[in-house]
Amino acid sequence: MTENTTLVGSKVSGRRRRPKAFDGVRICADMGCETRLSRYNRNGTCYMHSPIVFPRVRGRDVPVIDV
């Protein structure tokens, strides 16, 4: 026989942290770019002028077997 089980959780309690916001009207730091930055963008440049950042790829390494 299979037993019916139910998973019960509790509500998250406590205060939630406000997102970091930057004051004032900010413009992209790249020369000639007049893109207005979001108040939540922590970089000084817009998306087009930000350096490319590759995320860390997680997972396991599969060993190579010589045949």
C-alpha positions, 0 to 999 in steps of 0.5 A: 500500500502507498501512504499519502503524505503531505509536505507542510511548510511555514510562512517566511517571517521577518522583515524583507530587505529593500533593494539597493537603489541609487539616487539621482539621474545617472547616465552611462559613463561611456563617451557619447552614450546618453542612456539613462540608467535604472536606479537599481543598476549598480554599474556605471554603464548601460547594458551595451557598454558593460563588460561581458561577464560569464556566470560560473558554470556549476556541475560535476567534472566528467573524467575523460577515459582513454580507450 
